[in-house]
Amino acid sequence: MYQLEGIEFTRLLKREFSTSFEATYATGSVPNRFDCYAQGLKADDFSILRFGASFEDGLRINNMQDATHVSIHFQLHGSSDALISGFDTTSSMNRGQFNLLNCVNPVSSFVFPKQKQYEYVCIGLKPAFFNDILLTCGETYDGLLQQSRSARSFVLFPDNKKTSYLQSSALDLLTAPPVADSLRNAYIKTKITELTLLTLSGQYENRIQASINPADVEKLHGLKDHLSIHYLDDMSLRSLSRDFLLNEFKLKSGFKKLFGSTVFGYVQSLRMNHALTLIRGGCITVGEAAAITGYLSDASFIRAFKQYHGYSPGTQK
């Protein structure tokens, strides 16, 4: 396994800065070992880091130092292990999982297995900002607030949880805020607060899962993973029902109960966010975006886009 010290890895990344939005984009590589990128955004109360890589060999990064922060980690693809000071056990993350950790002056070592697609989003909250959110949550969260104020390391859930549809949607909107540039900072701060509250209420999804047959829960998560990749494909409830061995009633009601959205509502959100990314890239027309996302006419696509994002695709620069 290839190894780097934290400071060596940091120096390896070539950074580009955007003064308009306090953003950074960095890339780094070691031939025949790995290629990676790190996209960051920093504000007074929080930071957002999106990290992705392709590992041709296993990589271990030792002694990565950071300041005290609350980390909400969402694993999008791949798997990794982290040994963080203040925690007795290794934290392992797999695709589709999330957790919240209070990291006090952490010194961490990370292990990345050989894998083609690895990606996560990490929301880092300043302790004071996190405490302000907890203060709005009532007595239920007094114990957590006390741990945070005492600068004690803790993990919110003993076992990582499955990222919910609502969390995924909030992450998508953080990546591509559907507001004017002048409103982005305020919008992102509000969205991060929402995402934190959704994370704190992670027990809610467990109660829902308990009301669904465990075998069906597994199938429904498999369906959601499939839709997350193949959302541009033609599909029907009948074909999905057949492929995932669920009758149509269980598929529709279970998906809605577990993820807070209908099957095609989820597909629609993925298509609309993909359309936004395509149009913002500036390389295709509205008509081409409509065709790619499965609309037979520009008018129906524009209507759906405006209904979802709140403005017409033609207004994008």
Residue frames as qw, qx, qy, qz and C-alpha x, y, z in Angstrom:
[[0.000, 0.888, 0.460, 0.000, 0.00, 0.00, 0.00],
 [0.389, 0.479, -0.021, 0.787, 1.30, 3.43, -0.99],
 [0.422, -0.705, -0.442, 0.360, 1.69, 5.86, 1.93],
 [0.242, 0.588, 0.014, 0.772, 1.89, 9.64, 2.28],
 [0.232, -0.333, -0.531, 0.744, 2.08, 11.96, 5.25],
 [0.130, 0.810, 0.542, -0.183, -0.78, 14.42, 5.56],
 [0.065, -0.809, 0.131, 0.570, 1.42, 17.42, 4.82],
 [0.251, -0.210, 0.739, 0.589, 2.82, 15.68, 1.71],
 [0.229, 0.517, 0.804, 0.185, -0.68, 15.00, 0.41],
 [0.048, 0.878, 0.310, -0.363, -1.73, 18.61, 1.00],
 [0.144, -0.650, 0.395, 0.633, 1.29, 19.91, -0.90],
 [0.352, 0.071, 0.828, 0.430, 0.51, 17.56, -3.77],
 [0.267, 0.728, 0.629, -0.043, -2.80, 19.26, -4.53],
 [0.244, 0.098, 0.251, 0.932, -2.63, 22.05, -7.10],
 [0.045, 0.639, 0.622, -0.450, -5.13, 24.70, -6.04],
 [0.097, 0.374, 0.377, 0.842, -7.16, 27.22, -8.03],
 [0.041, -0.416, -0.575, 0.703, -9.10, 29.97, -6.25],
 [0.019, 0.617, 0.551, 0.562, -12.32, 31.76, -7.13],
 [0.122, 0.001, -0.370, 0.921, -12.54, 35.14, -5.41],
 [0.406, -0.267, -0.289, -0.825, -16.24, 35.50, -6.22],
 [0.809, -0.354, -0.242, -0.402, -17.36, 32.71, -3.94],
 [0.360, -0.643, 0.631, -0.242, -14.42, 31.89, -1.64],
 [0.974, 0.096, 0.141, -0.150, -14.09, 28.58, -3.46],
 [0.149, -0.622, 0.729, 0.245, -11.13, 26.35, -4.25],
 [0.951, 0.262, 0.004, -0.166, -10.59, 23.58, -6.73],
 [0.193, -0.688, 0.693, 0.093, -7.52, 21.39, -6.44],
 [0.948, 0.234, -0.176, -0.128, -6.20, 18.35, -8.28],
 [0.262, -0.679, 0.686, -0.018, -3.39, 15.97, -7.47],
 [0.962, 0.200, -0.119, -0.145, -1.92, 12.70, -8.69],
 [0.368, -0.569, 0.718, 0.158, 0.89, 10.21, -8.37],
 [0.568, 0.380, -0.574, -0.450, 1.47, 8.24, -11.59],
 [0.595, 0.037, -0.798, -0.093, 0.16, 4.67, -11.41],
 [0.146, -0.109, -0.773, 0.607, -1.11, 5.33, -7.87],
 [0.064, 0.687, 0.671, -0.272, -4.06, 7.73, -7.84],
 [0.081, 0.339, 0.246, 0.904, -5.71, 10.81, -9.33],
 [0.186, -0.606, -0.691, 0.347, -7.90, 13.02, -7.17],
 [0.036, 0.534, 0.160, 0.829, -9.68, 16.35, -6.94],
 [0.254, -0.478, -0.634, 0.552, -10.90, 18.46, -4.02],
 [0.028, -0.576, -0.337, -0.744, -13.59, 21.11, -4.47],
 [0.357, -0.381, -0.614, 0.592, -14.02, 23.35, -1.44],
 [0.107, -0.714, -0.242, -0.648, -16.11, 26.25, -0.20],
 [0.429, -0.234, -0.580, 0.652, -15.43, 28.13, 3.03],
 [0.211, -0.752, -0.221, -0.584, -17.58, 30.57, 4.99],
 [0.151, -0.573, 0.487, -0.641, -17.44, 31.94, 8.54],
 [0.695, -0.270, 0.419, -0.518, -19.63, 29.20, 10.02],
 [0.897, 0.089, 0.426, -0.078, -19.04, 26.21, 7.79],
 [0.062, 0.537, -0.682, -0.492, -17.07, 24.63, 4.98],
 [0.900, 0.279, 0.208, -0.262, -18.02, 22.20, 2.22],
 [0.104, -0.545, 0.767, 0.322, -15.55, 19.72, 0.74],
 [0.915, 0.302, 0.105, -0.247, -16.28, 17.44, -2.19],
 [0.195, -0.605, 0.744, 0.205, -13.46, 14.96, -2.73],
 [0.927, 0.294, 0.099, -0.212, -13.19, 12.39, -5.49],
 [0.139, -0.644, 0.724, 0.206, -10.47, 10.02, -6.63],
 [0.934, 0.238, -0.223, -0.144, -9.51, 6.97, -8.64],
 [0.450, -0.655, 0.606, -0.034, -7.09, 4.68, -6.78],
 [0.753, 0.413, -0.494, -0.137, -5.02, 2.33, -8.92],
 [0.549, 0.077, -0.726, 0.406, -3.38, 1.10, -5.72],
 [0.513, -0.717, -0.458, 0.115, -4.31, 1.29, -2.06],
 [0.236, 0.588, -0.192, 0.749, -3.38, 4.58, -0.38],
 [0.552, -0.625, -0.461, 0.304, -2.79, 5.44, 3.27],
 [0.141, 0.716, -0.088, 0.678, -2.52, 9.08, 4.38],
 [0.627, -0.350, -0.537, 0.443, -0.98, 9.49, 7.83],
 [0.357, -0.448, -0.300, 0.763, -1.25, 12.30, 10.38],
 [0.069, 0.550, 0.408, 0.725, -3.67, 14.62, 8.61],
 [0.199, -0.327, -0.525, 0.760, -4.24, 17.55, 11.01],
 [0.092, -0.597, -0.489, -0.629, -7.32, 19.75, 11.21],
 [0.148, -0.246, 0.367, -0.885, -9.05, 22.24, 13.51],
 [0.202, 0.254, 0.840, -0.435, -11.95, 21.34, 15.79],
 [0.413, 0.100, -0.323, -0.846, -15.16, 20.97, 13.79],
 [0.674, 0.171, 0.617, -0.368, -18.37, 19.00, 13.46],
 [0.083, 0.290, -0.764, -0.570, -18.11, 16.76, 10.39],
 [0.752, 0.301, 0.406, -0.422, -21.21, 15.56, 8.54],
 [0.100, -0.390, 0.800, 0.446, -19.84, 13.00, 6.10],
 [0.799, 0.380, 0.224, -0.409, -21.82, 11.68, 3.12],
 [0.387, -0.286, 0.785, 0.391, -20.20, 8.82, 1.21],
 [0.603, 0.506, -0.090, -0.610, -21.31, 9.04, -2.43],
 [0.878, 0.360, -0.305, -0.086, -19.18, 6.29, -3.99],
 [0.566, 0.415, -0.624, 0.344, -16.59, 3.78, -2.84],
 [0.776, -0.586, -0.234, 0.024, -15.32, 2.96, 0.64],
 [0.336, 0.598, -0.447, 0.574, -12.64, 4.12, 3.08],
 [0.696, -0.512, -0.435, 0.254, -11.46, 3.82, 6.69],
 [0.103, 0.746, -0.214, 0.623, -10.41, 6.60, 9.03],
 [0.652, -0.391, -0.492, 0.425, -8.69, 6.48, 12.42],
 [0.002, -0.769, -0.042, -0.637, -9.37, 9.83, 14.09],
 [0.281, 0.107, -0.640, 0.707, -7.85, 10.97, 17.38],
 [0.378, -0.097, 0.334, -0.858, -10.42, 11.04, 20.17],
 [0.861, 0.051, -0.094, -0.498, -12.24, 7.97, 18.84],
 [0.589, -0.404, 0.697, -0.069, -11.48, 4.43, 20.01],
 [0.719, 0.217, 0.651, 0.110, -12.49, 2.63, 16.84],
 [0.197, -0.102, 0.563, 0.796, -11.84, 2.99, 13.13],
 [0.481, 0.537, 0.287, -0.631, -14.57, 4.79, 11.23],
 [0.307, 0.046, 0.808, 0.501, -15.49, 2.93, 8.03],
 [0.433, 0.515, 0.136, -0.727, -17.66, 4.48, 5.33],
 [0.371, 0.154, 0.834, 0.377, -19.35, 2.75, 2.42],
 [0.060, -0.185, -0.484, -0.853, -21.38, 4.04, -0.51],
 [0.404, -0.526, -0.529, -0.530, -24.70, 5.62, 0.45],
 [0.590, -0.513, -0.530, 0.329, -23.87, 6.07, 4.15],
 [0.052, 0.736, -0.113, 0.665, -23.61, 9.12, 6.39],
 [0.626, -0.514, -0.474, 0.344, -22.72, 10.03, 9.96],
 [0.037, -0.909, 0.077, -0.408, -21.93, 13.06, 12.11],
 [0.783, -0.186, -0.329, 0.493, -18.74, 13.30, 14.17],
 [0.193, -0.976, 0.081, -0.066, -17.50, 15.96, 16.57],
 [0.833, 0.212, -0.157, 0.486, -13.76, 16.10, 15.87],
 [0.365, -0.926, 0.044, 0.090, -11.66, 17.92, 18.51],
 [0.038, -0.808, 0.550, 0.207, -8.26, 19.04, 17.13],
 [0.962, 0.085, 0.248, -0.076, -8.23, 15.83, 15.09],
 [0.011, 0.594, -0.742, -0.309, -5.16, 14.06, 13.79],
 [0.868, 0.219, 0.281, -0.347, -6.36, 11.42, 11.35],
 [0.164, -0.330, 0.836, 0.408, -5.08, 8.59, 9.20],
 [0.732, 0.380, 0.091, -0.558, -7.09, 7.53, 6.14],
 [0.369, -0.160, 0.871, 0.282, -7.01, 4.26, 4.21],
 [0.629, 0.480, -0.063, -0.609, -8.39, 4.11, 0.67],
 [0.727, 0.005, 0.672, 0.145, -8.59, 0.66, -0.99],
 [0.123, -0.117, 0.666, 0.726, -7.94, 0.22, -4.68],
 [0.331, 0.622, 0.677, -0.214, -11.09, 1.44, -6.46],
 [0.351, 0.360, 0.463, 0.730, -12.03, 3.27, -9.65],
 [0.157, -0.640, -0.255, -0.707, -14.64, 5.65, -8.27],
 [0.434, -0.414, -0.591, 0.539, -14.40, 7.19, -4.82],
 [0.004, -0.489, -0.137, -0.862, -16.30, 10.31, -3.79],
 [0.321, -0.572, -0.669, 0.350, -17.69, 11.99, -0.69],
 [0.031, -0.717, -0.076, -0.692, -19.10, 15.31, 0.48],
 [0.507, -0.336, -0.572, 0.551, -18.15, 16.56, 3.93],
 [0.149, -0.836, -0.170, -0.499, -19.93, 19.46, 5.63],
 [0.533, -0.069, -0.501, 0.678, -17.71, 20.98, 8.34],
 [0.270, -0.846, -0.309, -0.340, -19.51, 23.09, 10.95],
 [0.143, 0.461, -0.485, 0.730, -17.89, 25.49, 13.39],
 [0.277, -0.260, -0.849, 0.367, -18.79, 24.38, 16.94],
 [0.125, 0.282, 0.344, -0.887, -20.59, 27.65, 17.75],
 [0.460, 0.128, -0.410, -0.777, -22.75, 27.34, 14.61],
 [0.476, -0.115, -0.865, -0.113, -23.59, 23.72, 15.43],
 [0.158, -0.260, -0.725, 0.618, -24.48, 24.66, 19.01],
 [0.291, 0.200, 0.049, -0.934, -26.79, 27.42, 17.78],
 [0.548, -0.006, -0.635, -0.545, -28.64, 24.84, 15.69],
 [0.407, -0.175, -0.869, 0.220, -28.90, 22.46, 18.67],
 [0.042, 0.165, 0.478, -0.862, -30.38, 25.24, 20.78],
 [0.500, 0.104, -0.187, -0.839, -33.37, 25.34, 18.43],
 [0.511, 0.039, -0.820, -0.256, -33.96, 21.58, 18.74],
 [0.714, -0.499, -0.091, -0.482, -35.42, 21.45, 22.27],
 [0.578, -0.590, 0.510, -0.238, -34.66, 19.34, 25.33],
 [0.984, 0.144, 0.103, -0.013, -34.21, 16.15, 23.32],
 [0.735, 0.502, -0.163, 0.425, -30.82, 17.39, 22.17],
 [0.335, -0.899, 0.214, -0.185, -29.59, 18.90, 25.48],
 [0.848, -0.363, 0.325, 0.209, -27.21, 15.98, 26.05],
 [0.733, 0.408, 0.239, 0.489, -25.66, 16.41, 22.63],
 [0.095, 0.917, -0.013, 0.388, -25.36, 20.16, 23.20],
 [0.590, -0.764, 0.258, -0.014, -23.53, 19.54, 26.47],
 [0.862, -0.064, 0.323, 0.384, -21.06, 17.18, 24.79],
 [0.529, 0.658, 0.175, 0.506, -20.40, 19.74, 22.07],
 [0.149, -0.936, 0.092, -0.306, -19.93, 22.61, 24.51],
 [0.725, -0.606, 0.316, 0.087, -17.53, 20.46, 26.56],
 [0.343, 0.718, -0.571, -0.203, -15.37, 19.92, 23.43],
 [0.615, -0.213, 0.756, -0.074, -15.75, 16.14, 23.68],
 [0.220, 0.243, -0.778, -0.537, -15.29, 13.89, 20.68],
 [0.561, 0.187, 0.706, -0.390, -18.44, 11.95, 19.78],
 [0.079, -0.029, -0.781, -0.619, -20.20, 10.21, 16.92],
 [0.535, -0.045, 0.063, -0.842, -23.94, 10.75, 16.48],
 [0.922, 0.033, -0.064, -0.379, -24.82, 7.20, 15.41],
 [0.635, -0.442, 0.629, 0.073, -22.96, 4.05, 16.58],
 [0.578, 0.166, 0.701, 0.383, -23.52, 2.59, 13.09],
 [0.023, 0.189, -0.353, -0.916, -23.53, 4.64, 9.90],
 [0.492, 0.491, 0.579, -0.425, -26.95, 5.29, 8.42],
 [0.447, 0.398, 0.630, 0.495, -28.30, 5.26, 4.88],
 [0.010, -0.189, 0.075, 0.979, -28.47, 8.69, 3.27],
 [0.364, 0.562, 0.676, -0.306, -32.11, 9.62, 2.77],
 [0.386, 0.609, 0.499, 0.480, -33.73, 11.09, -0.32],
 [0.116, -0.975, -0.185, -0.039, -34.22, 14.41, 1.49],
 [0.521, -0.668, 0.295, 0.442, -30.53, 14.58, 2.40],
 [0.579, 0.117, 0.559, 0.582, -29.52, 13.71, -1.16],
 [0.225, 0.816, 0.429, 0.315, -31.78, 16.45, -2.50],
 [0.285, -0.944, 0.013, 0.163, -30.29, 19.01, -0.12],
 [0.601, -0.393, 0.441, 0.538, -26.77, 17.98, -1.20],
 [0.490, 0.453, 0.544, 0.508, -27.73, 18.40, -4.87],
 [0.037, 0.942, 0.270, 0.194, -29.00, 21.91, -4.18],
 [0.478, -0.776, 0.199, 0.361, -25.79, 22.78, -2.34],
 [0.614, -0.059, 0.526, 0.585, -23.83, 21.72, -5.41],
 [0.154, 0.326, 0.491, 0.793, -25.96, 23.81, -7.77],
 [0.034, 0.459, 0.530, -0.712, -27.82, 26.52, -5.80],
 [0.225, 0.561, 0.667, 0.436, -30.92, 27.56, -7.80],
 [0.126, -0.908, -0.284, 0.282, -30.64, 31.24, -6.85],
 [0.372, 0.883, -0.108, 0.265, -28.93, 34.38, -8.08],
 [0.652, 0.248, -0.427, 0.575, -25.25, 34.79, -7.18],
 [0.091, -0.518, 0.282, -0.802, -26.08, 37.58, -4.72],
 [0.752, -0.387, 0.086, -0.527, -28.25, 35.14, -2.74],
 [0.788, 0.183, -0.587, 0.037, -25.96, 32.12, -2.75],
 [0.209, 0.291, -0.711, 0.605, -24.25, 32.61, 0.62],
 [0.489, -0.136, 0.393, -0.767, -27.55, 33.06, 2.46],
 [0.860, 0.102, -0.243, -0.437, -29.15, 30.18, 0.55],
 [0.662, 0.252, -0.682, 0.181, -26.28, 27.78, 1.23],
 [0.029, -0.256, 0.677, -0.689, -26.21, 28.64, 4.93],
 [0.685, -0.043, 0.208, -0.697, -29.95, 27.94, 5.17],
 [0.860, 0.202, -0.402, -0.241, -29.54, 24.68, 3.24],
 [0.425, 0.300, -0.760, 0.390, -26.70, 23.54, 5.51],
 [0.348, -0.180, 0.549, -0.738, -28.90, 24.21, 8.54],
 [0.836, 0.094, -0.050, -0.539, -31.64, 22.12, 6.92],
 [0.743, 0.303, -0.597, 0.019, -29.17, 19.33, 6.14],
 [0.102, 0.307, -0.752, 0.575, -27.91, 19.35, 9.74],
 [0.585, -0.077, 0.387, -0.709, -31.47, 19.06, 11.08],
 [0.873, 0.203, -0.281, -0.344, -32.20, 16.17, 8.68],
 [0.536, 0.342, -0.723, 0.269, -29.03, 14.47, 9.90],
 [0.171, -0.251, 0.661, -0.686, -29.92, 14.97, 13.57],
 [0.730, 0.056, 0.280, -0.621, -33.34, 13.41, 12.92],
 [0.354, 0.355, -0.819, -0.279, -31.81, 10.31, 11.34],
 [0.235, 0.024, 0.907, -0.347, -33.69, 8.11, 13.80],
 [0.591, 0.359, 0.172, -0.701, -36.88, 8.97, 11.88],
 [0.599, 0.397, -0.573, -0.394, -35.90, 6.83, 8.91],
 [0.100, 0.180, -0.957, 0.205, -35.12, 3.90, 11.24],
 [0.431, 0.210, 0.632, -0.609, -38.68, 4.00, 12.58],
 [0.660, 0.453, -0.157, -0.579, -40.00, 3.97, 9.01],
 [0.396, 0.386, -0.820, -0.150, -37.75, 1.05, 8.07],
 [0.182, -0.068, 0.897, -0.397, -39.06, -0.93, 11.04],
 [0.603, 0.344, 0.393, -0.602, -42.55, -0.74, 9.51],
 [0.691, 0.532, -0.344, -0.348, -41.39, -2.29, 6.22],
 [0.991, -0.054, 0.095, 0.082, -40.30, -5.89, 5.71],
 [0.423, -0.696, 0.423, 0.398, -36.47, -5.93, 6.07],
 [0.592, 0.101, 0.653, 0.461, -36.08, -7.82, 2.79],
 [0.318, 0.814, 0.429, 0.228, -38.17, -5.17, 1.03],
 [0.218, -0.934, 0.105, 0.264, -36.11, -2.36, 2.63],
 [0.525, -0.377, 0.569, 0.508, -33.00, -3.88, 1.08],
 [0.475, 0.437, 0.646, 0.407, -34.69, -4.13, -2.31],
 [0.102, 0.951, 0.292, 0.021, -35.93, -0.54, -2.12],
 [0.323, -0.800, 0.307, 0.403, -32.44, 0.74, -1.32],
 [0.536, -0.054, 0.671, 0.509, -31.17, -1.27, -4.28],
 [0.340, 0.732, 0.542, 0.234, -33.85, 0.34, -6.45],
 [0.082, -0.977, -0.033, 0.194, -32.83, 3.82, -5.28],
 [0.455, -0.530, 0.513, 0.499, -29.16, 3.08, -6.04],
 [0.504, 0.292, 0.692, 0.426, -30.19, 1.84, -9.51],
 [0.204, 0.890, 0.395, 0.096, -32.25, 4.97, -10.21],
 [0.291, -0.864, 0.148, 0.384, -29.37, 7.20, -9.05],
 [0.395, -0.330, 0.644, 0.566, -27.27, 5.79, -11.90],
 [0.210, 0.232, 0.809, 0.497, -29.85, 5.01, -14.61],
 [0.172, 0.598, 0.479, -0.619, -32.25, 7.94, -14.17],
 [0.260, 0.492, -0.336, -0.760, -31.97, 8.88, -17.87],
 [0.013, 0.006, 0.956, 0.294, -33.10, 5.42, -19.02],
 [0.591, -0.202, -0.339, -0.703, -36.65, 4.60, -20.11],
 [0.100, -0.001, -0.923, 0.372, -38.46, 2.78, -17.30],
 [0.561, -0.397, -0.337, -0.643, -41.89, 1.88, -15.99],
 [0.553, -0.426, 0.506, -0.506, -43.26, 0.74, -12.65],
 [0.974, 0.081, 0.035, -0.208, -43.96, -2.65, -14.20],
 [0.745, 0.465, -0.394, 0.273, -40.37, -3.16, -15.34],
 [0.002, -0.579, 0.577, -0.576, -38.93, -1.90, -12.04],
 [0.772, -0.285, 0.306, -0.478, -41.33, -4.09, -10.11],
 [0.972, 0.202, -0.120, -0.023, -40.18, -7.10, -12.13],
 [0.557, 0.562, -0.456, 0.406, -36.47, -6.29, -11.86],
 [0.019, -0.454, 0.606, -0.653, -36.51, -5.73, -8.10],
 [0.402, -0.201, -0.892, 0.033, -38.97, -8.49, -7.20],
 [0.086, 0.267, 0.534, -0.798, -41.51, -6.16, -5.60],
 [0.190, 0.646, 0.714, 0.191, -45.16, -5.89, -6.52],
 [0.191, 0.556, 0.186, 0.788, -46.16, -2.43, -7.73],
 [0.463, -0.810, -0.227, -0.279, -48.02, -1.53, -4.53],
 [0.767, -0.518, -0.036, 0.378, -45.04, -2.37, -2.29],
 [0.581, 0.192, 0.155, 0.776, -42.69, -0.60, -4.68],
 [0.012, 0.679, 0.219, 0.701, -44.74, 2.62, -4.74],
 [0.555, -0.783, -0.143, -0.244, -45.80, 2.78, -1.10],
 [0.835, -0.371, -0.044, 0.405, -42.48, 1.51, 0.28],
 [0.530, 0.294, 0.084, 0.791, -40.38, 3.93, -1.77],
 [0.140, -0.741, -0.158, -0.637, -42.56, 6.87, -0.75],
 [0.707, -0.693, -0.120, -0.076, -42.52, 5.86, 2.92],
 [0.837, -0.245, 0.010, 0.489, -38.78, 5.19, 3.03],
 [0.509, 0.057, 0.176, 0.841, -37.44, 8.07, 0.93],
 [0.031, 0.619, 0.315, -0.719, -40.16, 10.71, 1.12],
 [0.290, 0.480, -0.364, -0.744, -40.75, 10.80, -2.64],
 [0.889, 0.322, 0.220, -0.240, -42.50, 8.82, -5.34],
 [0.777, -0.033, 0.445, 0.444, -40.32, 6.74, -7.63],
 [0.488, 0.579, 0.352, 0.550, -40.77, 9.09, -10.56],
 [0.181, -0.980, -0.031, -0.075, -40.58, 12.15, -8.33],
 [0.641, -0.576, 0.360, 0.357, -37.08, 10.99, -7.41],
 [0.651, 0.238, 0.486, 0.532, -36.21, 10.33, -11.06],
 [0.208, 0.889, 0.281, 0.295, -37.55, 13.77, -11.96],
 [0.360, -0.912, 0.136, 0.140, -35.35, 15.48, -9.37],
 [0.675, -0.300, 0.472, 0.481, -32.27, 13.70, -10.71],
 [0.519, 0.504, 0.490, 0.487, -33.12, 14.62, -14.30],
 [0.023, 0.969, 0.185, 0.164, -33.81, 18.27, -13.44],
 [0.473, -0.792, 0.275, 0.271, -30.55, 18.64, -11.53],
 [0.668, -0.015, 0.532, 0.520, -28.70, 16.97, -14.41],
 [0.362, 0.759, 0.400, 0.364, -30.38, 19.38, -16.83],
 [0.200, -0.978, 0.017, 0.061, -29.25, 22.32, -14.69],
 [0.611, -0.505, 0.434, 0.429, -25.66, 21.05, -14.73],
 [0.602, 0.322, 0.545, 0.486, -25.76, 20.61, -18.52],
 [0.197, 0.893, 0.300, 0.270, -27.17, 24.08, -19.19],
 [0.351, -0.909, 0.148, 0.170, -24.79, 25.78, -16.76],
 [0.715, -0.208, 0.443, 0.499, -21.93, 24.08, -18.59],
 [0.202, 0.748, -0.124, -0.620, -22.84, 26.24, -21.57],
 [0.143, -0.297, 0.813, 0.481, -22.13, 23.55, -24.17],
 [0.078, 0.342, 0.898, 0.265, -25.68, 22.56, -25.10],
 [0.269, -0.271, -0.221, -0.897, -28.98, 24.23, -25.95],
 [0.529, -0.058, 0.491, -0.690, -32.22, 24.02, -24.02],
 [0.837, 0.246, -0.197, -0.447, -33.59, 21.73, -26.74],
 [0.577, 0.349, -0.728, 0.125, -30.64, 19.38, -26.41],
 [0.116, -0.216, 0.747, -0.618, -31.05, 19.29, -22.63],
 [0.718, 0.062, 0.190, -0.667, -34.73, 18.47, -23.13],
 [0.815, 0.293, -0.444, -0.230, -33.88, 15.55, -25.41],
 [0.344, 0.350, -0.797, 0.353, -31.20, 14.19, -23.07],
 [0.212, -0.079, 0.708, -0.669, -33.58, 14.23, -20.09],
 [0.123, 0.253, 0.959, 0.044, -36.37, 12.48, -22.00],
 [0.302, 0.591, 0.365, -0.653, -38.76, 15.29, -22.97],
 [0.531, 0.428, 0.647, 0.341, -40.48, 15.16, -26.34],
 [0.223, 0.833, 0.262, 0.434, -40.87, 18.93, -26.63],
 [0.338, 0.264, -0.304, 0.851, -38.95, 21.98, -25.50],
 [0.380, -0.519, -0.064, -0.762, -42.13, 23.48, -24.07],
 [0.846, -0.429, -0.277, -0.151, -42.82, 20.55, -21.72],
 [0.734, -0.006, -0.336, 0.590, -39.17, 20.54, -20.60],
 [0.116, 0.394, -0.151, 0.899, -39.16, 24.31, -19.92],
 [0.596, -0.531, -0.153, -0.582, -42.41, 23.98, -17.97],
 [0.892, -0.314, -0.304, 0.115, -41.03, 21.12, -15.85],
 [0.585, 0.173, -0.277, 0.742, -37.70, 22.89, -15.32],
 [0.111, -0.490, 0.076, -0.861, -39.41, 26.09, -14.17],
 [0.746, -0.501, -0.215, -0.382, -41.74, 24.19, -11.87],
 [0.879, -0.217, -0.290, 0.310, -38.79, 22.38, -10.24],
 [0.577, 0.025, -0.158, 0.801, -36.13, 25.13, -10.10],
 [0.102, -0.773, -0.391, 0.490, -38.38, 28.19, -9.94],
 [0.131, 0.741, -0.239, -0.614, -37.06, 29.85, -13.11],
 [0.837, 0.527, 0.033, -0.145, -36.76, 29.09, -16.82],
 [0.844, -0.124, 0.256, 0.455, -33.69, 27.34, -18.21],
 [0.490, 0.680, 0.181, 0.515, -33.16, 30.22, -20.63],
 [0.233, -0.950, 0.067, -0.195, -32.31, 32.52, -17.72],
 [0.824, -0.423, 0.189, 0.327, -29.14, 30.53, -16.93],
 [0.147, 0.887, -0.370, -0.236, -25.86, 32.10, -17.94]]
